[in-house]
Amino acid sequence: MKTILFLLTLFTVSAQAKVVLIDPGHGGDEAGAVGYLDPKRSRKVFEKDLALRLSKKIKSELADTVSSYLTRSLDRHVTLEQRASLADLVRADLFLSIHFNSSTNPRSHGFELYYLDNNSNVAANKVERAENLNLKGEELVVNQILIDLVVQQTVVHSRQLAAAVHEKVKPVIKKYKIDDRGIKPGLFYVLALSKRPGLLVEVGFVSNNDELRKVNEEKFLSEMAKGIAQGVLAFIKTQK
């Protein structure tokens, strides 16, 4: 009972979010998805590097308005527990986890936004398995009571945040002719452990050569970062 009461004290959402924690997916020996910029497959692009490049740009876009932090600023491995602990340490109000997608089908493409909630969507389940793949030992033991509590306390704000970000990035993905795969619920442990309203963003498919070339461009990353940041700020303004 004491544990549950302690967890509940961590779910308080401030009246107006002012601290955003940005989480570049993967890092270090955990490369995430891998794509290739040439037919000979000699020019590799790692998801971990794309995620860090975009996350730094999002942080820069938010810098003048809110306090923002990165879970990693270098190419290093950060465990789920460390990411969650940092959210507590900086007293984050919102949590953004940045990723790039991959598929065994090289024609798969598109932008997706996920918020923490249970789901029965087959496509979402595939992304869940990919992003939760490297959990080991105690990391797998995420108490279902904790997950249910987090969902209950964050799902409304997370949906609103997803809608605000989606609205601002739509012009970017339309400009670059990236398919809009919409907003979906997903059970991601990194979102559950953060205990905050948050999103997991799958910006595009590095396994699709055409899409990889688009998302690897600095101009695209800058425009996507601006769209995501504008969405976050638009959400903040709606909070009483």
Secondary structure, DSSP 8 states (H G I E B T S, - for coil): -HHHHHHHHTT---SS--EEEEEE--BTTB---EEESSTTS-SEEEHHHHHHHHHHHHHHHHTTTSEEEES-SSS----HHHHHHHHHHTT-SEEEEEEEE--SSTT---EEEEEE-----HHHHHHHHHHTTT--GGGG---HHHHHHHHHHHHHHHHHHHHHHHHHHHHHHHHTT--EEEEEEE--HHHHHHTSSEEEEEEEETTSHHHHHHHTSHHHHHHHHHHHHHHHHHHHHH--
